Amino acid sequence: MLSLIFWAFILVLGLSYFGISVEAILNSPTGQQNIAYISHLLSDAWVWLQPYIQPAITALKSFKS
């Protein structure tokens, strides 16, 4: 967990060094379209993978009990 926080901090510092504003990217129309596209892809992937993942989750729950 600490390594993830560390690398996120390094990423923000790197973007700042090159003058890239994360806020400007997220608020731009292109950034909004990209975020919507990625979230749609992840949603579709979750729906597609859920029938394969659900038996594993059920098996883990029964193993834990």
BELNOR-V88432 format. One record per backbone hydrogen bond with DSSP energy under -1.0 kcal/mol. NH is the residue of the N-H (numbers start at 1). CO is the residue of the C=O. E is the energy in kcal/mol with one decimal. If there is no record, write none. Layout:
NH;CO;E + NH;CO;E
This chain:
5;1;-2.0 + 6;2;-2.5 + 7;3;-2.6 + 8;4;-2.2 + 9;5;-2.3 + 10;6;-2.3 + 11;7;-2.3 + 12;8;-2.3 + 13;9;-2.4 + 14;10;-2.6 + 15;11;-2.6 + 16;12;-2.4 + 17;13;-2.4 + 18;14;-1.6 + 19;16;-1.4 + 20;15;-2.9 + 25;21;-1.8 + 26;22;-2.6 + 27;23;-2.1 + 32;28;-2.5 + 33;29;-2.2 + 34;30;-2.4 + 35;31;-2.4 + 36;32;-2.4 + 37;33;-2.3 + 38;34;-2.6 + 39;35;-2.5 + 40;36;-2.0 + 41;37;-2.4 + 42;38;-2.6 + 43;39;-2.2 + 44;40;-2.5 + 45;41;-2.5 + 46;42;-2.3 + 47;43;-2.3 + 48;44;-2.3 + 49;45;-2.6 + 50;46;-2.0 + 52;49;-1.1 + 53;49;-2.0 + 54;50;-2.7 + 57;53;-2.1 + 58;54;-2.6 + 59;55;-2.4 + 60;56;-2.2 + 61;57;-2.3 + 62;58;-2.3 + 63;59;-2.0 + 64;60;-2.0 + 65;61;-1.5
